[in-house]
Amino acid sequence: MGIITFDIETANIIDLGSGQDLDSFGPFDIAVAATHAVGGEERLWMSKSASGVPLPMMAPDAAQELLQYLESMQKLGHMLVAWNGLSFDMRWIGHAARDMPAARRVALKIYDPMFQFFKLKGFPVGLAKVGEGMGIQMKKLMSGADAPKEWLAGNHQLVCDYVIGDVRLTAEIADAIVQAKRISWITQRGTPSSVSLPRLRTVEDCMADPMPDQSWMTEPILQERFAGWLGE
């Protein structure tokens, strides 16, 4: 079966200060989500008014439909792929759908290249930096922090185009990683780097791996930052 990438945009406007962690401001509501089946269907997920205008946030029934779609595709053998999908997307889909048990089931079986990278290197890396490192040119329409503001302002199509762009970018990056058997990225210093990654592995498999050496970090990041919600 093929790859299906997914991504959400939150409805909550958060102005992060220096050094603040976005996760600490949760729980988050969802404005819109997108799924992209490589070589197949591409869908937007949102709630709309009776007149067809997108609502400020996704209703529980719409989020439940998205969650059920992801789980059904997973059961059919498709690879669900999301960048930071473990820590972010699956957690807040479960919250919006009011079905955390289902979200946990799906989360354990997804492929999250960012989490896999973290278990190899001990620190996270952004999608855009990996796209640049892998030589994939795709211009992002905005920053993720701006998406909730644009959605609330009524610029729904702009945000829809943005989230669709991200699921397409994730699919391109996943394919590039599979082909190259490694992840390349641009470091904070602006230099290229890479690490071997022979194959994509599920979250569940990666969680069982030992943590890499983080002794050089002043504030090492624990696995619980990404996976802790699975045990809540």
N, C-alpha and C positions, 0 to 999 in steps of 0.2 A: 504494500500500500504506500501511498505518497505522504508528503509532508503538508501539514496545515499549520500555518503561523497565525498567531493572534496577539492582539494588543488592546489596551483600554486607555481612554483619556478620562481623568477624573473631573468631577463637577465642582470641586472645592477649590476656592482661590486661597493659595498659601504663599505668603511672601517670606521666603526663607532668609534668615540672617546668616552671617558668616559662621560656618562650622555647624549649623543646625542640620539635623537629620530629618528628612521628609517623613519617614515612617513614624516619628514621634507625634505627628499631627493627626494620625489616623484615629478612628476609621474614616475611610473615604467613600464617597458616592461616585457613581459612574455617569458620565455625560453620554459617551458613545464608545462603542467597541467595533473592532473589525476582525474578520477572519479571512484568510487567503489560502485556498487549496492550490498548491503548485500545479499548474496545468489545468485547473478546474475552476470551481466557483469562488467568487469573492463576495463577501457580504458585510453590510454595515448593520449594527445592532444598536437600537435606541428606542425610546418611548416617544410617542407623538400624541398630540391632542386630537380631538374629534375632527378638527379641520386640517389635520396633517402637519401641523407645526411641531418640530422637535421640542420636547419638554426639557426643563433645566436638568433633570437627572433621570436615569433609567429606573423604571418601576420594578418591583420585585418579580412580577410575572415575566417581564422581558429578560431580566437577568437570569431567571430560572431557565428560560428557553435557551439562552446562550450556554449556560452550564450543562444542560441536558444535551445540547448539540455537541459540545466538546467531549463529553463522556461517551456519547454514542459513536462518535468518530474514532475515539480511542479504542473502544471495544471492537470496532471493525478492523483495527490494525494500523490505523494511520498514526504517524509520528506527529504529536502536537509539539510545536516549538515556539517558545517565547523568550525574548531576552529579559532576564530578571523576572521571568514569569512565576517562579517559585515565591519569591519574597513579596512581589507586588500584585501582578495581574490576578493570579489564582486566589490570593487571599481576599482581594476586594470584590472579585466576582462572587465568591462565596458569601461575603457580607451582604452584597446587594441582593443576592438571590435568597438570602436567609436560609442557606443550606451549607453550613461549614463542613459537615461530614462528607458530602459529595465533592466539595472543593478539595478537601484533603486527599480523597481517593484519586482524583484526577491529577492533582499536583505531584504526587509521588511518581506518577508514570510519565509526566511530561519530560521533554528535553529542553533544558535551560543551559545554553552554551555559556552564559555568564556565570552561573553557579558552578558549572564544570571547570571553568577557568579559575574561579576563586579557589576551588579545592586543589588546583595545581600550583597556584602562585600565592595564595593567601591574601589577595586584595581584589576588589571588583574592577571592572573596566566597562566603559560606556559603549553603546552600540555604534555611535558615530565614529569614535576613535578606532574601533575594529574595522568598520567599513573603510575608513581611510587607509588603515594598515593593510587591508586585503586588496586595496586597489579598486574598490567599488565606488563609483562616483554617483551619488544621488543627493541632490540638494534638499535639505529639510526646510519646510515652509515656515517653521517657527520653533521656539523652544517648548518643551513640554510644560513648563511653568506658565506659558502664555495661553495654552489651549483652553483652560477653564474660563479665563477672562474673555476670550474670543467667543466661546460658546454662549456665555451669559449675555454678551453684547449682541447676540443674534447672528453672528458670522458662522452659521452652522456648516455651510459647504466648505469653508476654509479649514475647519477642524476635521471634517470628514476626509478631505483630501490629505490632510496631515497624517491621520491615523492609518489611512490606506497606504500612504507612502511608507510608513514604518513597518507594516506587515510585509510589504513587498521587499523592503530593505532587509528585514530579518530573513526572509526566504533566500535572497541572494547571498547573504553572508553565510547562512547555514550550508548552502550548496558549495560555496567557496571553501569553507572549512572542511567539508567532506572530501572535496577534490584534492585539496592541498595537504590534508591530514595534519593541519596545524592551525593555530590562531595567531595572526599577526596584528599588531596594534601600534598606535602612536602614543608614546609615553607622555607624562606630564612635562618632561623636558623637551618634547617635540621630536624625539628620536624614534626610529622604528625598532620594534622588538618582536619576538615571536616565541611560541612554545609549542612543542609537539602535541598533537591531539589526534591519535590514530582513528578514533571514531566517536560519534556522539553517543552519550550514555544518559540513561534516565536519572532523574533527581534521586530516586531511591538508591540506585547503584552508587552515585557520587557521594551520597551521605555516608555510606559505609566505609569510604576511603579515609585514611588518616589525614589530619591537617598537615600542610607543608610547614616548613620552618618559618616562623614569624618572629624569631628572636630579635631581628633587626628593627622591628616596628616599635615605636613608643606606645602606641595604642592599638594592639592587634585586634582584628575583627574576628569575632567568634562565629561559628557556623549558625548558632542560634539566632543571629541577626536576620538570617534569611529563612531558616527552617523552624524557628522557635514556635511559630503560630500553629504548626502541625500538631503540637502536643497540648494546645490550649483547650 
